[in-house]
Amino acid sequence: MNKSYPSQHLTSGSCHLRHPAVRPRYRAAVQRQLGTSGRAARASAPVSPAIGMLGWIVAFACSVLSVPFVSADQVGVLILAHGGTGRWNQTVEQTVAEAQLPYPTEIAFGMGMHPAEVQQMQEAINKPQRRRVDRIIVVPLLISSASEVMRQFQYLLKLRSHGPWESQARPLDLRTPVVMTTPLDDDPVVSDVLVDRARELSQNAQEETVIMIAHGPNSDDDNAQWLAVMDRLAKRVQTKGHFSTVVPVTMRDDAPKPVQETATRQMRELVQQQSTQGRILVIPLLLANGGVEDKIPQRLQGLTYVYSGRALLPHPQLAQWIAHQVQTHK
């Protein structure tokens, strides 16, 4: 499944001025009238009849040639997300819309593991490619870089030679340069949102322990990287939220059963140990709500703790993070 978001700002009234159908001297004249950025001139600015007619001719030529109307320096944006239930996907779509990106934006859901998911990604990236954008900024809306999903995304975008599921899915057909940003990892915005989530449950922070529970990866090597990043987040949450202790743990929900059972035992032992020190707040380090958060209380059944199940999204700072990622890499 993929979803389109049109540019939030109008581009120039001309089509892509570098199209071969637009003769150089006409192109230069229209750019002088519209400005080098390609944005439309102010409504109050005088427009010479000759240039106005020239702009109309260029626009008509573009419509005949089916050339999309885009500015000369425009970029396209592709948001890649794991995907989940309808509620999960809708939350992501809402957040992307709130980012108010001034560029044509597409969202593709899926891990890139199956041909159908890759086809959806191809359809999503084809849209900005047809608009003849200069480059496409890809934002992986993932919790961690240390994941098979991230490596598969990179493989599909031809940013690495091999992917975890390369036998099931081939790289995308790319005709436009692609720039990929980083996942959330230990970005300060993540710790800010986690502090907000913990404060929603807190009564006396200095006497409370916060336990952050993430989905986690399958492999031990990836899990070690997840925990290292989460430990940095935990230190920030503890400092900013003034909590007694903040401890990270992963539930490794997709790993083989023995690994899941070990992770569950560690989660339970952690809650039991910390409960002797004071009140326990459990917060999920998950992107959006849509199912996985319900498994945490199942694994901690019978223990004493406070839990709301609220994921990172929705939160205004995450929309701002998306916009910042795009602007930084454009």
C-alpha angles and dihedrals in degrees: 000000000000133000133205128223117189121223112282092221130051116251123212122305088241125083123240096314094204093064109123090239090068110081114227097243091050090046092053092047094051092045090052089052096045098035129251092276090064093235120139117269118250114275090239094054115103114247118202114236091234095053091041090055090044091054090050091051092050091048091049091050090051092050090052091048092045091235112160119241107247136144120258094248098037125139131200125224129216120189113201118198134172093239130216140168122350089264092051093050093045091054090054092047091051092051093050090050090051090054087069094208113197092220137073104278133196131185124207123188124204143070095258088242100122131045091245091057092047090050090054090051090049091052090049094051092043091066097064089038090058089052088061094235118177095237142349122233112210117202114195104209094206134132096229142021090215097080141104089237092059092048091049091051090052091049093050090050091050092245093124133029099234138030134195092249101030092131089062101040134031127213120276125263101254121188096162129060112263128211116193122203126205130269121250096272109148097337110153090242089067094056090045092056092044090053089053091050092049093047090055087065100033128109102166111006097192091062097042134091119213118208114196113204120194130184092243132194133276103244124072092229092054090044091055089054092048091052093047091054092043090051090059089049090048092055091053093047091050093049098043096039095040091228122163094236137353118198128184126214137165126223095203092209097177096045123104114288096258090053091048091049092051091049091049092050091051091049092051094046090050093053092046093049096045094045089072088064097053144284117354123220115191116198126178120232093211129132099231141351119261113115115316093078089064091062093064096070088044090059093044095046114151095021127111117245142115119253136169099174093223113156127208093271134102098043129127092228091062090055088050089049091056091050091048092050091053096045092047093053101036 
